[in-house]
Each structure stands twice: as C-alpha cells, then as structure tokens.
Amino acid sequence: MSAVVLRLSGFAGALLAWEAVGRSDLFLEGYFPPPSEVFPQVVAMLGDQSFLLDLIATTLSVAIGLAIATAIAMPLGMMLAHSPLMRAASRSVLEFLRPMPPVALVPLAVLWIGGGPESKIGLAVFASLWPIFYNTMYAVDEVEPLLLATARSCGYGPGRMMLRVVLPSVTPFALTGIRLATPIALSVVISVEMLTGTSGGLGGAILVAATGVTRMDQVLAIVVVAGVLGFAAHAGLEQLQRRVFGWTVAEREAAR
C-alpha cells in the first residue's frame, strides 16, 4: 500500500472518529461540533476578506520570524562549533534560555516592544532559534574530515573553508531544523495573537470567536486552517529539501 493511500486512510479515519465523538453525548451541544459543521465554516471563512487578512498576517509573521531566526542561528551555530572555547563558555547561558516557554515571555515582550506584530515576531524568533541552531552546530561536528583536509591542502583559508565546504555540508541539516521550527513558530505566533488581542491574525480571530456567544464551530474552523497552514509549510519545505538536496535522500536510501 502506497504512502499516499496510508496517509489518506489515516486522515479519513480521524475525521470519522471526530464525527462520531462530536455527535455523541460526551460533550454539551455546540461544545465540540463535528467536521460536518466545522468544514462549512472553513469554506465560509475563506471567502471572508477580513479572515483572509488575518491568515496573511499570521503567515507573514511566521515567515519573518523563521527568516530572522535562520539568519541568527546558522552563523551562530557554525561559529560556536568552530570555537570550543566559546562553545563551552556559552553552553550554560544557552541551556538556560532554551527551555523558557516563549508564551510566558509575552508580558515582557509587550512591555519592551509593544503588543503589535513586533512582539509575536520576536517571540517566534526566540522559539525558532533552537532547532535551527542545534541542527547547524551538530552538523558542523559531522562534516567529513577528509573534505576539510582536502580543502586545507588546496590552500583554503578559514573564510573560504566556511563558505565552500562547511556551509554546503550543514545546509541540509539546517533546513531540517527550519522544518522542525515551523510548527513551533506557528503555534507561538497564534498564542501571542490570542494573548495580546491587538495584533490580529488567526489568534485574534480565535479570540473573537471564543468571546461572548462562543462559536466553537468557528474556533475549530480556524484551528483547522492553522493546521492546514502548518502542514502545507512543512510539505513545501520537505519538497524543497528533496529538490535542492536530493543527494541526501539518495544516500539515505542507499544506506538502507
């Protein structure tokens, strides 16, 4: 059975289970609507201009946050990997910062930079740094020593070595880190939008739907849209990795 059929069958099974639970007596009426009520709301929302603007706001915030995090994490990871002294000196600070929940920093971010798009982008950067940074740093450790020795014998200096040998070797692993960071950034952005209520986006739309006369069908519809957005981003990055770094896939299959 192909992977596509397996994925579709798993998705269909999840929808059937959701429909059965939504129509059961486990929840009060309207508290957990089934997909037959949620998906029409998805279609209606996608035809609403204000909701599309919210969707664009969240998507742009995630994209900007990932771009900034990549621009910081990749050079930092490569630099620390090449400097054992700096790596040892910074380890305690990094291990202290990494477990911090970004959502818990919302009040501090709002005080420092306000409750607009800057705060959610800044926290998305903070949350996205770690998978990209650690994937890059440990990938540098795994660069083939023969490549480095050959480059040195050809007269490569540190800068040229970094650009021509190390960077191409670690980029596939950094892209894997970006794939891992994408759903993290998306969840952080939506959470900050919900908590601040001032920067729009999908989180703001959830907050509106859950306030006053709670519309759980709309809330779940927005959650479905967020899930599709995350899935599409992950699938797009996976296809990009396969196209640009197809040799990594071929080597992995050969190893199997």
Sequence and secondary structure as in RCSB ss.txt:
>XXXX:A:sequence
MSAVVLRLSGFAGALLAWEAVGRSDLFLEGYFPPPSEVFPQVVAMLGDQSFLLDLIATTLSVAIGLAIATAIAMP
LGMMLAHSPLMRAASRSVLEFLRPMPPVALVPLAVLWIGGGPESKIGLAVFASLWPIFYNTMYAVDEVEPLLLAT
ARSCGYGPGRMMLRVVLPSVTPFALTGIRLATPIALSVVISVEMLTGTSGGLGGAILVAATGVTRMDQVLAIVVV
AGVLGFAAHAGLEQLQRRVFGWTVAEREAAR
>XXXX:A:secstr
  HHHHHHHHHHHHHHHHHHHHTSSSS TTTS  HHHHHHHHHHHHT HHHHHHHHHHHHHHHHHHHHHHHHHHH
HHHHHHT HHHHHHHHHHHHHHTTS GGGGHHHHHHHH SSHHHHHHHHHHHHHHHHHHHHHHHHHTS HHHHHH
HHHTT  HHHHIIIIIHHHHHHHHHHHHHHHHHHHHHHHHHHHHHH SS HHHHHHHHHHSSS  HHHHHHHHHH
HHHHHHHHHHHHHHHHHHHTHHHHHHHHHH 
